[in-house]
Amino acid sequence: MLLYFEEYGLVNQAIAREKQLKGWCRDKKLELILEMNPNREDLARDWFGVEK
């Protein structure tokens, strides 16, 4: 299930952001997810045409 994602034009920017997020506590990560996706919907549910 995909609850959160960010898009970057350059891979080094994405890697730097991933390292930043890995240093955060669980509560801070959850806040970030809930800002973008308050209902915790699966953001990838339609990507492959497979219903669960």
Buried (B, 14 or more C-beta within 10 A) or exposed (E): EEBBEEEEEEEEEEEEEEEEEEEEEEEEBBEBEEEEBEEEEEBEEEEEEEEE
